[in-house]
Amino acid sequence: MATDERVRDRLSGKLLDFSVVGGREAKASGLADADPDERYIAVQLPRPVPADGGEVRLLIEKTYQDPKSYLVEAEQVVFTRSSGSSATRWCCPRATSSSRATFPPRSRRRTTAASW
């Protein structure tokens, strides 16, 4: 289950408004292959995307809590399932390190406890 979801504009770093919509609404809004049984996020983009090409880069932040996906083994946290995204980044406390992974991880360290 995901909590603390946020969407940021990568250019400015500003938080963007978004809502969770059903597949039917996503399809009606232009996502042609939306599954009617799934949920999607609809983001209020910070600026228009040029019709002749261009992009708006977003950062979608989520906190996952799924006890079936990780466990503690010999004083190490072991992730037992993939996050489902090749762009996943792990945020770890200062005194931790990554020892092995089945995919190339990208991680960053938080400098203060308050930033957790």
Secondary structure, DSSP 8 states (H G I E B T S, - for coil): -EEEEEEEETTT--B--EEEEEHHHHHHTT-TT--TTSEEEEE--SS---TTS----EEEEEEE--TTTEEEETTEEEE-S--S-TT-EEEE-TT------SS--EEEE-SSGGG-
